[in-house]
Amino acid sequence: MNTTCGCFPSIAAASVVPVKRYNQLVPAIFPRSDVPLEGETDPAVLRQIKKLLEYVQKNPERGPKVSRRLARRLEKAMSRRQWGVALLVARTYSSLLEGLPP
């Protein structure tokens, strides 16, 4: 039942506006602080990668969009010489490839 009134035409019902969840999941992988080149990956980052993997497994049609988003992030990190972020993107890609069915 849609109970929106005509007073606020710019406000749409939640079911009408699709949420692009991958746009929230991909940036959540990258911490605000510097990513170290060596050592273990932060457990919070691993949880975010796992969430992204579960999302792509449930929505395989979103895989190319997630991949494009990660590729753009990799290109940006490489141009800025942020090697830790580039390594994190590579780890995310490998996790996605390992977790996806053939």
Contacts in CASP RR format, 6 or more apart in sequence:
PFRMAT RR
TARGET T0000
AUTHOR 0000-0000-0000
METHOD contacts of the structure
MODEL  1
MNTTCGCFPSIAAASVVPVKRYNQLVPAIFPRSDVPLEGETDPAVLRQIK
KLLEYVQKNPERGPKVSRRLARRLEKAMSRRQWGVALLVARTYSSLLEGL
PP
2 13 0 8 1.000
4 11 0 8 1.000
4 12 0 8 1.000
4 13 0 8 1.000
21 55 0 8 1.000
22 52 0 8 1.000
22 55 0 8 1.000
22 56 0 8 1.000
22 62 0 8 1.000
22 63 0 8 1.000
22 65 0 8 1.000
22 66 0 8 1.000
22 69 0 8 1.000
23 69 0 8 1.000
25 48 0 8 1.000
25 51 0 8 1.000
25 52 0 8 1.000
25 55 0 8 1.000
25 66 0 8 1.000
26 52 0 8 1.000
26 66 0 8 1.000
26 69 0 8 1.000
26 70 0 8 1.000
26 73 0 8 1.000
28 48 0 8 1.000
28 51 0 8 1.000
29 45 0 8 1.000
29 48 0 8 1.000
29 49 0 8 1.000
29 52 0 8 1.000
29 88 0 8 1.000
29 92 0 8 1.000
30 45 0 8 1.000
30 73 0 8 1.000
30 85 0 8 1.000
30 88 0 8 1.000
31 42 0 8 1.000
31 44 0 8 1.000
31 45 0 8 1.000
34 84 0 8 1.000
35 82 0 8 1.000
35 84 0 8 1.000
35 85 0 8 1.000
35 87 0 8 1.000
35 88 0 8 1.000
36 84 0 8 1.000
37 83 0 8 1.000
37 84 0 8 1.000
37 87 0 8 1.000
41 88 0 8 1.000
41 91 0 8 1.000
45 88 0 8 1.000
49 91 0 8 1.000
49 92 0 8 1.000
49 95 0 8 1.000
50 95 0 8 1.000
52 66 0 8 1.000
52 92 0 8 1.000
52 96 0 8 1.000
53 95 0 8 1.000
53 96 0 8 1.000
53 99 0 8 1.000
55 62 0 8 1.000
55 66 0 8 1.000
56 62 0 8 1.000
56 63 0 8 1.000
56 66 0 8 1.000
56 96 0 8 1.000
56 100 0 8 1.000
57 99 0 8 1.000
57 100 0 8 1.000
57 101 0 8 1.000
60 100 0 8 1.000
66 96 0 8 1.000
67 93 0 8 1.000
67 96 0 8 1.000
70 89 0 8 1.000
70 92 0 8 1.000
70 93 0 8 1.000
73 85 0 8 1.000
73 89 0 8 1.000
74 86 0 8 1.000
74 89 0 8 1.000
74 90 0 8 1.000
77 83 0 8 1.000
77 84 0 8 1.000
77 85 0 8 1.000
77 86 0 8 1.000
77 89 0 8 1.000
78 86 0 8 1.000
END
